[in-house]
Amino acid sequence: MKSPADSIPLSPVGYFNFADSYFVAGKRLSTTKFKTTHPDSPARLLFHFTLELYFKSFLILRGEDECSIQGHKLIKLRKKAKKHGLSYSDATRILLINFDLFNTVITSRYFRTRYIVGGEPSFDEILVFCEELRAEVAKHFLASGTPVGDLRDLWKEKS
C-alpha cells in the first residue's frame, strides 16, 4: 500500500531548502562547545546529510527519480551528479572520498564505530565544501530558471 507521500512529486527546491536547514544547523552546532565525550558527532551527521541533500536536489533538478538517488553514499551521488554536469574542486572531491572512506554517516551516528585514527576532515574543511557544493548547485538552479535563496539570508541571526 502506498503512503500519501508517494503521490507527492520530488521537489528539487524542497531538497535544496531542506539541505540549507541542515547546513545552518550544522554550522551553528559545530561552533558550540559541548562538555560531552563526542561533541562533534551531531554536527558531522548534519553536515553529511547536508551534502547528501544538495546532491539529491541537483539530481532531481536533472530529472533523476527517487529510486536512483536512494542511499547515503556520497561517492555514488557525486559520480551521478558529475555525469549531469556538476563540477567542484579537487579538494572537494578528496573530501567526499574521505567522507565515504571513513563512513561519516555511520561513525557520527553509532558509538561503537566512532573511533577513527586520524583523517576525519575538520569542520573548516567541511564548511568550505558545503559552501562550494551549495554555490555550484545554486548556479544550476539559476541556469534552469529556478533561483534559490541566498544562504547569507539564512544566517541573519549571527551564527
Short mmCIF file of the C-alpha atoms (twelve columns), coordinates in Angstrom:
data_MODEL
# 
_entry.id   MODEL 
# 
loop_
_atom_site.group_PDB 
_atom_site.id 
_atom_site.type_symbol 
_atom_site.label_atom_id 
_atom_site.label_alt_id 
_atom_site.label_comp_id 
_atom_site.label_asym_id 
_atom_site.label_seq_id 
_atom_site.Cartn_x 
_atom_site.Cartn_y 
_atom_site.Cartn_z 
_atom_site.pdbx_PDB_model_num 
ATOM 1   C CA . MET A 1   0.000  0.000  0.000   1 
ATOM 2   C CA . LYS A 2   1.354  3.410  -0.974  1 
ATOM 3   C CA . SER A 3   1.549  6.221  1.523   1 
ATOM 4   C CA . PRO A 4   0.146  9.682  0.699   1 
ATOM 5   C CA . ALA A 5   3.742  10.938 0.444   1 
ATOM 6   C CA . ASP A 6   4.339  8.587  -2.505  1 
ATOM 7   C CA . SER A 7   1.997  10.656 -4.647  1 
ATOM 8   C CA . ILE A 8   3.848  13.937 -3.994  1 
ATOM 9   C CA . PRO A 9   6.403  14.657 -6.742  1 
ATOM 10  C CA . LEU A 10  10.013 15.157 -5.711  1 
ATOM 11  C CA . SER A 11  10.881 18.827 -5.413  1 
ATOM 12  C CA . PRO A 12  14.444 19.869 -6.224  1 
ATOM 13  C CA . VAL A 13  13.885 23.221 -4.481  1 
ATOM 14  C CA . GLY A 14  12.419 21.404 -1.485  1 
ATOM 15  C CA . TYR A 15  15.529 19.235 -1.213  1 
ATOM 16  C CA . PHE A 16  17.754 22.307 -1.628  1 
ATOM 17  C CA . ASN A 17  15.916 24.216 1.103   1 
ATOM 18  C CA . PHE A 18  15.994 21.145 3.357   1 
ATOM 19  C CA . ALA A 19  19.778 20.960 2.812   1 
ATOM 20  C CA . ASP A 20  20.067 24.642 3.756   1 
ATOM 21  C CA . SER A 21  18.251 23.943 7.017   1 
ATOM 22  C CA . TYR A 22  20.662 21.143 7.916   1 
ATOM 23  C CA . PHE A 23  23.640 23.254 6.832   1 
ATOM 24  C CA . VAL A 24  22.716 26.190 9.055   1 
ATOM 25  C CA . ALA A 25  22.009 23.835 11.985  1 
ATOM 26  C CA . GLY A 26  25.326 22.020 11.457  1 
ATOM 27  C CA . LYS A 27  27.208 25.299 11.252  1 
ATOM 28  C CA . ARG A 28  25.671 26.514 14.498  1 
ATOM 29  C CA . LEU A 29  26.241 23.188 16.250  1 
ATOM 30  C CA . SER A 30  29.868 22.942 15.091  1 
ATOM 31  C CA . THR A 31  30.740 26.130 16.978  1 
ATOM 32  C CA . THR A 32  29.089 25.019 20.221  1 
ATOM 33  C CA . LYS A 33  31.491 23.712 22.858  1 
ATOM 34  C CA . PHE A 34  29.653 20.787 24.393  1 
ATOM 35  C CA . LYS A 35  31.003 19.168 27.551  1 
ATOM 36  C CA . THR A 36  30.452 15.661 26.266  1 
ATOM 37  C CA . THR A 37  32.668 12.823 25.132  1 
ATOM 38  C CA . HIS A 38  31.699 13.101 21.429  1 
ATOM 39  C CA . PRO A 39  30.778 16.749 20.880  1 
ATOM 40  C CA . ASP A 40  31.451 16.766 17.137  1 
ATOM 41  C CA . SER A 41  29.328 13.757 16.164  1 
ATOM 42  C CA . PRO A 42  25.934 15.535 15.875  1 
ATOM 43  C CA . ALA A 43  27.356 18.319 13.683  1 
ATOM 44  C CA . ARG A 44  29.210 15.810 11.485  1 
ATOM 45  C CA . LEU A 45  25.976 13.921 10.930  1 
ATOM 46  C CA . LEU A 46  24.186 17.141 9.979   1 
ATOM 47  C CA . PHE A 47  26.939 18.084 7.536   1 
ATOM 48  C CA . HIS A 48  26.929 14.651 5.917   1 
ATOM 49  C CA . PHE A 49  23.176 14.893 5.446   1 
ATOM 50  C CA . THR A 50  23.578 18.451 4.116   1 
ATOM 51  C CA . LEU A 51  25.925 17.223 1.398   1 
ATOM 52  C CA . GLU A 52  23.647 14.334 0.562   1 
ATOM 53  C CA . LEU A 53  20.631 16.637 0.203   1 
ATOM 54  C CA . TYR A 54  22.460 19.160 -2.002  1 
ATOM 55  C CA . PHE A 55  23.488 16.337 -4.327  1 
ATOM 56  C CA . LYS A 56  19.958 14.951 -4.352  1 
ATOM 57  C CA . SER A 57  18.440 18.380 -5.077  1 
ATOM 58  C CA . PHE A 58  20.749 18.711 -8.083  1 
ATOM 59  C CA . LEU A 59  19.996 15.203 -9.326  1 
ATOM 60  C CA . ILE A 60  16.236 15.724 -9.041  1 
ATOM 61  C CA . LEU A 61  16.642 19.025 -10.910 1 
ATOM 62  C CA . ARG A 62  18.336 16.999 -13.644 1 
ATOM 63  C CA . GLY A 63  15.430 14.540 -13.830 1 
ATOM 64  C CA . GLU A 64  16.621 11.662 -11.664 1 
ATOM 65  C CA . ASP A 65  13.882 9.713  -9.891  1 
ATOM 66  C CA . GLU A 66  13.618 8.703  -6.261  1 
ATOM 67  C CA . CYS A 67  14.969 5.179  -6.783  1 
ATOM 68  C CA . SER A 68  18.132 6.454  -8.473  1 
ATOM 69  C CA . ILE A 69  19.061 8.762  -5.576  1 
ATOM 70  C CA . GLN A 70  18.403 6.473  -2.629  1 
ATOM 71  C CA . GLY A 71  21.094 5.854  -0.056  1 
ATOM 72  C CA . HIS A 72  23.708 7.817  1.844   1 
ATOM 73  C CA . LYS A 73  26.820 7.102  -0.242  1 
ATOM 74  C CA . LEU A 74  28.241 10.462 -1.275  1 
ATOM 75  C CA . ILE A 75  30.589 8.929  -3.840  1 
ATOM 76  C CA . LYS A 76  27.666 7.347  -5.688  1 
ATOM 77  C CA . LEU A 77  25.783 10.647 -5.658  1 
ATOM 78  C CA . ARG A 78  28.930 12.569 -6.672  1 
ATOM 79  C CA . LYS A 79  29.567 10.346 -9.668  1 
ATOM 80  C CA . LYS A 80  25.964 10.592 -10.813 1 
ATOM 81  C CA . ALA A 81  25.988 14.388 -10.359 1 
ATOM 82  C CA . LYS A 82  29.249 14.692 -12.300 1 
ATOM 83  C CA . LYS A 83  27.622 12.872 -15.251 1 
ATOM 84  C CA . HIS A 84  24.931 15.557 -15.159 1 
ATOM 85  C CA . GLY A 85  27.483 18.386 -15.268 1 
ATOM 86  C CA . LEU A 86  28.127 19.264 -11.630 1 
ATOM 87  C CA . SER A 87  31.713 20.348 -11.029 1 
ATOM 88  C CA . TYR A 88  33.794 21.239 -7.983  1 
ATOM 89  C CA . SER A 89  37.413 21.424 -6.854  1 
ATOM 90  C CA . ASP A 90  39.805 18.509 -6.432  1 
ATOM 91  C CA . ALA A 91  39.937 19.284 -2.705  1 
ATOM 92  C CA . THR A 92  36.191 18.792 -2.548  1 
ATOM 93  C CA . ARG A 93  36.419 15.510 -4.467  1 
ATOM 94  C CA . ILE A 94  39.042 14.248 -1.992  1 
ATOM 95  C CA . LEU A 95  36.915 15.330 0.955   1 
ATOM 96  C CA . LEU A 96  33.977 13.368 -0.420  1 
ATOM 97  C CA . ILE A 97  36.150 10.305 -0.864  1 
ATOM 98  C CA . ASN A 98  37.253 10.663 2.773   1 
ATOM 99  C CA . PHE A 99  33.659 11.009 3.920   1 
ATOM 100 C CA . ASP A 100 32.829 7.712  2.255   1 
ATOM 101 C CA . LEU A 101 36.118 6.068  3.270   1 
ATOM 102 C CA . PHE A 102 35.526 6.945  6.917   1 
ATOM 103 C CA . ASN A 103 31.791 6.300  6.501   1 
ATOM 104 C CA . THR A 104 30.962 9.512  8.348   1 
ATOM 105 C CA . VAL A 105 27.231 8.954  8.209   1 
ATOM 106 C CA . ILE A 106 27.710 5.821  10.334  1 
ATOM 107 C CA . THR A 107 30.625 6.933  12.522  1 
ATOM 108 C CA . SER A 108 28.750 10.051 13.576  1 
ATOM 109 C CA . ARG A 109 25.610 8.055  14.454  1 
ATOM 110 C CA . TYR A 110 26.833 4.922  16.196  1 
ATOM 111 C CA . PHE A 111 29.108 4.860  19.218  1 
ATOM 112 C CA . ARG A 112 30.820 1.540  18.560  1 
ATOM 113 C CA . THR A 113 32.083 2.685  15.149  1 
ATOM 114 C CA . ARG A 114 33.032 6.157  16.331  1 
ATOM 115 C CA . TYR A 115 36.757 5.906  16.819  1 
ATOM 116 C CA . ILE A 116 38.839 6.679  13.766  1 
ATOM 117 C CA . VAL A 117 42.589 7.065  13.983  1 
ATOM 118 C CA . GLY A 118 43.142 10.434 12.322  1 
ATOM 119 C CA . GLY A 119 41.920 11.540 8.944   1 
ATOM 120 C CA . GLU A 120 38.483 12.939 9.652   1 
ATOM 121 C CA . PRO A 121 38.019 16.241 7.839   1 
ATOM 122 C CA . SER A 122 37.973 19.322 10.074  1 
ATOM 123 C CA . PHE A 123 34.855 21.410 10.443  1 
ATOM 124 C CA . ASP A 124 36.590 24.187 8.488   1 
ATOM 125 C CA . GLU A 125 37.180 21.814 5.554   1 
ATOM 126 C CA . ILE A 126 33.600 20.559 5.720   1 
ATOM 127 C CA . LEU A 127 32.176 24.099 5.802   1 
ATOM 128 C CA . VAL A 128 34.201 25.122 2.760   1 
ATOM 129 C CA . PHE A 129 32.960 22.076 0.891   1 
ATOM 130 C CA . CYS A 130 29.314 22.578 1.889   1 
ATOM 131 C CA . GLU A 131 29.508 26.208 0.758   1 
ATOM 132 C CA . GLU A 132 31.209 25.243 -2.514  1 
ATOM 133 C CA . LEU A 133 28.717 22.500 -3.294  1 
ATOM 134 C CA . ARG A 134 25.785 24.734 -2.380  1 
ATOM 135 C CA . ALA A 135 27.037 27.536 -4.646  1 
ATOM 136 C CA . GLU A 136 27.634 25.165 -7.559  1 
ATOM 137 C CA . VAL A 137 24.193 23.547 -7.228  1 
ATOM 138 C CA . ALA A 138 22.585 27.000 -6.894  1 
ATOM 139 C CA . LYS A 139 24.191 28.028 -10.224 1 
ATOM 140 C CA . HIS A 140 22.467 25.118 -11.940 1 
ATOM 141 C CA . PHE A 141 19.138 26.069 -10.379 1 
ATOM 142 C CA . LEU A 142 19.574 29.637 -11.596 1 
ATOM 143 C CA . ALA A 143 20.545 28.460 -15.099 1 
ATOM 144 C CA . SER A 144 17.382 26.349 -15.221 1 
ATOM 145 C CA . GLY A 145 15.245 29.367 -14.344 1 
ATOM 146 C CA . THR A 146 14.684 28.236 -10.764 1 
ATOM 147 C CA . PRO A 147 16.629 30.558 -8.456  1 
ATOM 148 C CA . VAL A 148 17.138 29.505 -4.851  1 
ATOM 149 C CA . GLY A 149 17.607 31.678 -1.772  1 
ATOM 150 C CA . ASP A 150 20.813 33.374 -0.756  1 
ATOM 151 C CA . LEU A 151 22.466 31.486 2.107   1 
ATOM 152 C CA . ARG A 152 23.508 34.726 3.783   1 
ATOM 153 C CA . ASP A 153 19.804 35.444 4.303   1 
ATOM 154 C CA . LEU A 154 19.536 32.216 6.273   1 
ATOM 155 C CA . TRP A 155 22.302 33.302 8.642   1 
ATOM 156 C CA . LYS A 156 20.789 36.660 9.640   1 
ATOM 157 C CA . GLU A 157 20.862 35.697 13.303  1 
ATOM 158 C CA . LYS A 158 24.650 35.840 13.748  1 
ATOM 159 C CA . SER A 159 25.555 32.158 13.732  1 
# 
